[in-house]
């Protein structure tokens, strides 16, 4: 998990160097794995530890990176379609 965290942190620091078309497969994979952790509940952006709330900054950064590397796409609805990145 530490390798995943390091990849996300490094990608976030260098986020000006890539976009949805130029992002490396390594970064895209790390973002997708991070989102899968969040989806499964195994990872949390914020969690309570004792009496304190702790923010897992690297997971927050993964969510922000996902907006940068994923293009908008049409999501079909009952009546209207809409655009989304998630």
DSSP file (Angstrom, degrees, kcal/mol; ACC not computed):
  #  RESIDUE AA STRUCTURE BP1 BP2  ACC     N-H-->O    O-->H-N    N-H-->O    O-->H-N    TCO  KAPPA ALPHA  PHI   PSI    X-CA   Y-CA   Z-CA
    1    1 A X     >        0   0    0      0, 0.0     4,-2.5     0, 0.0     5,-0.2   0.000 360.0 360.0 360.0 -31.2    0.0    0.0    0.0
    2    2 A X  H  >  +     0   0    0      1,-0.2     4,-2.6     2,-0.2     5,-0.2   0.882 360.0  52.9 -62.8 -37.3    2.9    2.3    0.7
    3    3 A X  H  > S+     0   0    0      2,-0.2     4,-2.4     1,-0.2    -1,-0.2   0.906 109.2  49.3 -63.7 -41.1    4.0    2.1   -3.0
    4    4 A X  H  > S+     0   0    0      2,-0.2     4,-2.3     1,-0.2    -2,-0.2   0.926 111.5  49.3 -62.2 -45.5    0.5    3.0   -4.1
    5    5 A X  H  X S+     0   0    0     -4,-2.5     4,-2.6     1,-0.2    -2,-0.2   0.912 111.2  49.4 -60.5 -43.9    0.5    6.0   -1.7
    6    6 A X  H  X S+     0   0    0     -4,-2.6     4,-2.6     2,-0.2     5,-0.2   0.901 109.7  51.5 -63.3 -41.3    4.0    7.1   -3.0
    7    7 A X  H  X S+     0   0    0     -4,-2.4     4,-2.5     2,-0.2    -1,-0.2   0.923 112.2  46.2 -61.7 -44.5    2.8    6.9   -6.6
    8    8 A X  H  X S+     0   0    0     -4,-2.3     4,-2.6     2,-0.2    -2,-0.2   0.935 113.1  48.9 -64.4 -46.8   -0.3    9.0   -5.9
    9    9 A X  H  X S+     0   0    0     -4,-2.6     4,-2.0     1,-0.2    -2,-0.2   0.914 113.9  46.1 -61.1 -43.1    1.7   11.6   -3.9
   10   10 A X  H  X S+     0   0    0     -4,-2.6     4,-1.5     2,-0.2    -1,-0.2   0.909 112.7  50.2 -65.8 -41.9    4.4   11.9   -6.7
   11   11 A X  H  < S+     0   0    0     -4,-2.5    -2,-0.2    -5,-0.2    -1,-0.2   0.898 109.8  51.2 -63.0 -39.9    1.7   12.1   -9.4
   12   12 A X  H >< S+     0   0    0     -4,-2.6     3,-1.2     1,-0.2    -1,-0.2   0.904 108.0  51.4 -65.6 -40.2   -0.1   14.8   -7.5
   13   13 A X  H 3< S+     0   0    0     -4,-2.0     3,-0.2     1,-0.3    -1,-0.2   0.817 119.1  37.6 -64.0 -29.7    3.1   16.9   -7.1
   14   14 A X  T >< S+     0   0    0     -4,-1.5     3,-2.2     1,-0.2    -1,-0.3   0.051  77.4 124.1-109.4  24.1    3.7   16.6  -10.9
   15   15 A X  G X   +     0   0    0     -3,-1.2     3,-1.0     1,-0.3    -1,-0.2   0.700  65.5  65.6 -62.7 -21.2    0.1   16.9  -12.0
   16   16 A X  G 3  S+     0   0    0     -3,-0.2    -1,-0.3     1,-0.2    -2,-0.1   0.655  91.8  66.7 -73.2 -13.5    0.9   19.8  -14.3
   17   17 A X  G <  S+     0   0    0     -3,-2.2     2,-0.3    -6,-0.2    -1,-0.2   0.500 105.5  31.4 -87.9  -4.1    3.0   17.5  -16.4
   18   18 A X    <   -     0   0    0     -3,-1.0     2,-0.2    -4,-0.2     5,-0.0  -0.955  55.0-171.2-148.0 165.3    0.1   15.3  -17.7
   19   19 A X     >  -     0   0    0     -2,-0.3     4,-1.5    50,-0.1     3,-0.4  -0.717  55.6 -68.3-140.3-166.9   -3.5   15.3  -18.7
   20   20 A X  T  4 S+     0   0    0     48,-0.5    51,-0.1     1,-0.2    49,-0.1   0.764 132.3  43.1 -63.6 -24.6   -6.1   12.6  -19.6
   21   21 A X  T  4 S+     0   0    0      1,-0.1    -1,-0.2    49,-0.1    48,-0.1   0.713 120.9  37.1 -93.1 -22.7   -4.3   11.9  -22.9
   22   22 A X  T  4 S+     0   0    0     -3,-0.4    -2,-0.2     2,-0.1    -1,-0.1   0.418  80.9 124.2-112.2   0.7   -0.7   11.8  -21.7
   23   23 A X     <  -     0   0    0     -4,-1.5     2,-0.0    46,-0.1    -5,-0.0  -0.348  64.3-113.8 -64.3 141.3   -1.0   10.2  -18.2
   24   24 A X     >  -     0   0    0      1,-0.1     4,-2.4     4,-0.0     5,-0.2  -0.342  16.6-119.8 -73.2 156.9    1.1    7.1  -17.7
   25   25 A X  H  > S+     0   0    0      1,-0.2     4,-2.4     2,-0.2     5,-0.2   0.825 114.0  59.3 -65.2 -29.9   -0.4    3.7  -17.3
   26   26 A X  H  > S+     0   0    0      2,-0.2     4,-2.0     1,-0.2    -1,-0.2   0.925 109.1  41.6 -64.1 -45.5    1.3    3.5  -13.9
   27   27 A X  H  > S+     0   0    0      2,-0.2     4,-2.5     1,-0.2     5,-0.2   0.928 114.7  50.8 -68.8 -45.2   -0.5    6.7  -12.6
   28   28 A X  H  X S+     0   0    0     -4,-2.4     4,-2.4     1,-0.2    -2,-0.2   0.918 111.7  48.5 -58.6 -43.3   -3.8    5.7  -14.1
   29   29 A X  H  X S+     0   0    0     -4,-2.4     4,-2.7     2,-0.2    -1,-0.2   0.903 110.3  51.1 -63.2 -42.5   -3.6    2.3  -12.5
   30   30 A X  H  X S+     0   0    0     -4,-2.0     4,-2.2     2,-0.2    -2,-0.2   0.901 111.1  48.0 -63.2 -41.5   -2.7    3.8   -9.1
   31   31 A X  H  X S+     0   0    0     -4,-2.5     4,-2.5     2,-0.2    -2,-0.2   0.930 112.6  48.6 -64.3 -45.2   -5.7    6.1   -9.3
   32   32 A X  H  X S+     0   0    0     -4,-2.4     4,-2.0     1,-0.2    -2,-0.2   0.898 111.7  49.3 -63.1 -40.9   -8.0    3.3  -10.3
   33   33 A X  H  X S+     0   0    0     -4,-2.7     4,-1.9     2,-0.2    -1,-0.2   0.895 110.9  50.8 -64.1 -39.9   -6.7    1.1   -7.4
   34   34 A X  H  X S+     0   0    0     -4,-2.2     4,-1.9     1,-0.2    -2,-0.2   0.913 110.1  48.6 -64.5 -43.3   -7.1    4.0   -5.0
   35   35 A X  H  X S+     0   0    0     -4,-2.5     4,-2.8     1,-0.2    -1,-0.2   0.865 108.3  55.1 -65.0 -35.2  -10.7    4.5   -6.1
   36   36 A X  H  X S+     0   0    0     -4,-2.0     4,-2.2     2,-0.2     6,-0.3   0.886 105.6  52.4 -64.0 -38.4  -11.3    0.8   -5.8
   37   37 A X  H  X>S+     0   0    0     -4,-1.9     6,-2.3     2,-0.2     5,-0.9   0.911 112.2  45.6 -61.7 -41.9  -10.1    0.9   -2.1
   38   38 A X  H ><5S+     0   0    0     -4,-1.9     3,-0.6     4,-0.2    -2,-0.2   0.918 111.9  51.3 -66.6 -43.4  -12.6    3.8   -1.5
   39   39 A X  H 3<5S+     0   0    0     -4,-2.8    -2,-0.2     1,-0.2    -1,-0.2   0.868 111.8  47.0 -61.8 -37.3  -15.4    1.9   -3.3
   40   40 A X  H 3<5S-     0   0    0     -4,-2.2    -1,-0.2    -5,-0.2    -2,-0.2   0.643 110.5-120.7 -80.3 -14.3  -14.9   -1.2   -1.2
   41   41 A X  T <<5S+     0   0    0     -4,-0.8    -3,-0.2    -3,-0.6    -4,-0.1   0.388  86.3 112.6  87.8  -4.3  -14.7    0.7    2.1
   42   42 A X  S   <S+     0   0    0     -5,-0.9     2,-0.3    -6,-0.3    -4,-0.2   0.839  78.5  42.5 -69.1 -32.4  -11.2   -0.6    2.7
   43   43 A X  S    S-     0   0    0     -6,-2.3     2,-0.4    -7,-0.1    -2,-0.2  -0.868  70.4-169.6-113.2 149.7   -9.8    2.9    2.2
   44   44 A X        -     0   0    0     -2,-0.3    12,-0.2     1,-0.1    15,-0.2  -1.000  26.0-143.3-138.6 139.3  -11.3    6.2    3.6
   45   45 A X  S    S+     0   0    0     -2,-0.4    11,-3.3     1,-0.3     2,-0.4   0.892  97.3  15.0 -66.8 -38.3  -10.4    9.8    2.8
   46   46 A X  E    S+A   55   0A   0      9,-0.3     2,-0.3    -3,-0.1    -1,-0.3  -0.998  74.1 175.1-136.5 140.5  -11.1   10.6    6.5
   47   47 A X  E     -A   54   0A   0      7,-2.4     7,-3.1    -2,-0.4     2,-0.5  -0.993  32.0-113.5-145.4 151.1  -11.4    8.2    9.5
   48   48 A X  E     -A   53   0A   0     -2,-0.3     2,-0.5     5,-0.2     5,-0.2  -0.734  28.0-177.2 -88.0 125.7  -11.8    8.5   13.2
   49   49 A X  E >   -A   52   0A   0      3,-3.3     3,-1.9    -2,-0.5     2,-0.4  -0.944  66.0 -47.3-123.3 106.9   -8.9    7.3   15.2
   50   50 A X  T 3  S-     0   0    0     -2,-0.5    -2,-0.0     1,-0.3     0, 0.0  -0.573 123.1 -23.2  67.8-124.5   -9.6    7.5   18.9
   51   51 A X  T 3  S+     0   0    0     -2,-0.4     2,-0.3    -3,-0.1    -1,-0.3   0.406 125.5  81.7 -96.0   0.7  -11.0   11.0   19.5
   52   52 A X  E <  S-A   49   0A   0     -3,-1.9    -3,-3.3     2,-0.0     2,-0.5  -0.780  70.7-133.3-112.8 150.9   -9.5   12.5   16.4
   53   53 A X  E     -A   48   0A   0     -2,-0.3     2,-0.5    -5,-0.2    -5,-0.2  -0.877  23.5-160.9 -97.0 131.7  -10.4   12.6   12.7
   54   54 A X  E     -A   47   0A   0     -7,-3.1    -7,-2.4    -2,-0.5     2,-0.5  -0.952   7.3-145.3-116.9 130.8   -7.4   11.8   10.4
   55   55 A X  E     -A   46   0A   0     -2,-0.5     2,-1.4    -9,-0.2    -9,-0.3  -0.843   7.6-144.7 -96.6 126.1   -7.4   12.7    6.7
   56   56 A X    >>  -     0   0    0    -11,-3.3     4,-1.7    -2,-0.5     3,-1.1  -0.720  19.5-171.2 -86.9  89.2   -5.7   10.3    4.4
   57   57 A X  H 3> S+     0   0    0     -2,-1.4     4,-2.7     1,-0.3    -1,-0.2   0.822  77.5  59.8 -55.7 -36.9   -4.3   13.0    2.1
   58   58 A X  H 3> S+     0   0    0      1,-0.2     4,-1.7     2,-0.2    -1,-0.3   0.859 105.8  47.7 -65.4 -34.1   -3.1   10.6   -0.5
   59   59 A X  H <> S+     0   0    0     -3,-1.1     4,-1.9     2,-0.2    -1,-0.2   0.870 110.8  51.7 -72.7 -35.8   -6.6    9.2   -1.1
   60   60 A X  H  X S+     0   0    0     -4,-1.7     4,-2.1     1,-0.2    -2,-0.2   0.920 110.1  49.6 -61.9 -42.9   -8.0   12.7   -1.3
   61   61 A X  H  X S+     0   0    0     -4,-2.7     4,-2.7     1,-0.2    -2,-0.2   0.864 106.1  56.6 -64.0 -36.4   -5.3   13.4   -3.9
   62   62 A X  H  X S+     0   0    0     -4,-1.7     4,-1.8     2,-0.2    -1,-0.2   0.901 106.8  49.2 -62.5 -40.7   -6.2   10.2   -5.8
   63   63 A X  H  X S+     0   0    0     -4,-1.9     4,-1.2     2,-0.2    -2,-0.2   0.933 112.2  47.8 -63.4 -45.6   -9.8   11.5   -6.1
   64   64 A X  H  X S+     0   0    0     -4,-2.1     4,-1.2     1,-0.2     3,-0.3   0.894 110.6  51.7 -63.2 -39.7   -8.6   14.9   -7.4
   65   65 A X  H  X S+     0   0    0     -4,-2.7     4,-2.4     1,-0.2    -1,-0.2   0.852 101.5  61.7 -64.8 -33.5   -6.3   13.2   -9.9
   66   66 A X  H  X S+     0   0    0     -4,-1.8     4,-1.3     1,-0.2    -1,-0.2   0.865 101.5  52.2 -62.8 -34.1   -9.2   11.1  -11.1
   67   67 A X  H  < S+     0   0    0     -4,-1.2    -1,-0.2    -3,-0.3    -2,-0.2   0.861 111.6  47.7 -66.5 -34.5  -11.0   14.3  -12.2
   68   68 A X  H  < S+     0   0    0     -4,-1.2   -48,-0.5     1,-0.2    -2,-0.2   0.880 117.1  39.2 -73.8 -38.4   -7.8   15.4  -14.1
   69   69 A X  H  < S+     0   0    0     -4,-2.4     2,-0.5   -50,-0.1    -1,-0.2   0.561 103.1  75.5 -95.4  -7.9   -7.2   12.1  -15.9
   70   70 A X  S  < S-     0   0    0     -4,-1.3     2,-0.1    -5,-0.2   -50,-0.1  -0.898  72.9-137.5-107.9 131.7  -10.8   11.1  -16.8
   71   71 A X        -     0   0    0     -2,-0.5    13,-0.1     1,-0.1    -2,-0.1  -0.449  31.8 -94.9 -77.8 155.0  -12.7   12.8  -19.6
   72   72 A X        -     0   0    0     -2,-0.1     2,-0.3    11,-0.1    13,-0.2  -0.390  46.6-171.3 -61.3 146.7  -16.3   13.8  -19.2
   73   73 A X  E     -B   84   0B   0     11,-2.0    11,-1.9    -3,-0.1     2,-0.4  -0.990  28.3-102.1-141.5 152.9  -18.7   11.1  -20.5
   74   74 A X  E     -B   83   0B   0     -2,-0.3     2,-0.5     9,-0.2     9,-0.2  -0.586  30.8-159.4 -76.2 128.1  -22.4   11.1  -21.1
   75   75 A X  E     -B   82   0B   0      7,-4.0     7,-2.0    -2,-0.4     2,-0.3  -0.944  18.4-129.6-106.9 124.2  -24.4    9.2  -18.5
   76   76 A X        -     0   0    0     -2,-0.5     5,-0.2     5,-0.2     2,-0.2  -0.560  28.8-176.3 -78.0 134.3  -27.8    8.1  -19.6
   77   77 A X        -     0   0    0      3,-0.4     4,-0.1    -2,-0.3    -1,-0.0  -0.598  42.9 -92.2-115.9-179.0  -30.7    8.9  -17.4
   78   78 A X  S    S+     0   0    0     -2,-0.2     3,-0.1     1,-0.1    -1,-0.0   0.927 118.8   0.1 -60.3 -46.2  -34.4    8.1  -17.5
   79   79 A X  S    S+     0   0    0      1,-0.3     2,-0.3    -3,-0.0    -1,-0.1   0.783 134.3  26.0-111.7 -47.0  -35.3   11.3  -19.3
   80   80 A X        -     0   0    0     -4,-0.0    -3,-0.4    -5,-0.0    -1,-0.3  -0.859  66.6-130.8-122.5 153.1  -32.1   13.3  -19.9
   81   81 A X        -     0   0    0     -2,-0.3     2,-0.3    -5,-0.2    -5,-0.2  -0.612  25.9-170.7 -91.7 163.6  -28.4   12.4  -20.2
   82   82 A X  E     -B   75   0B   0     -7,-2.0    -7,-4.0    -2,-0.2     2,-0.3  -0.952  22.9-106.4-148.1 165.5  -25.8   14.3  -18.2
   83   83 A X  E     +B   74   0B   0     -2,-0.3     2,-0.3    -9,-0.2    -9,-0.2  -0.761  40.1 162.2 -99.6 143.1  -22.0   14.5  -18.1
   84   84 A X  E     -B   73   0B   0    -11,-1.9   -11,-2.0    -2,-0.3    -2,-0.0  -0.982  32.6-159.3-153.3 158.3  -19.9   13.0  -15.4
   85   85 A X              0   0    0     -2,-0.3    -1,-0.1   -13,-0.2   -11,-0.0   0.487 360.0 360.0-113.6 -11.4  -16.3   12.0  -14.7
   86   86 A X              0   0    0    -16,-0.0   -14,-0.1   -19,-0.0    -1,-0.0   0.446 360.0 360.0 -98.1 360.0  -16.8    9.5  -11.9
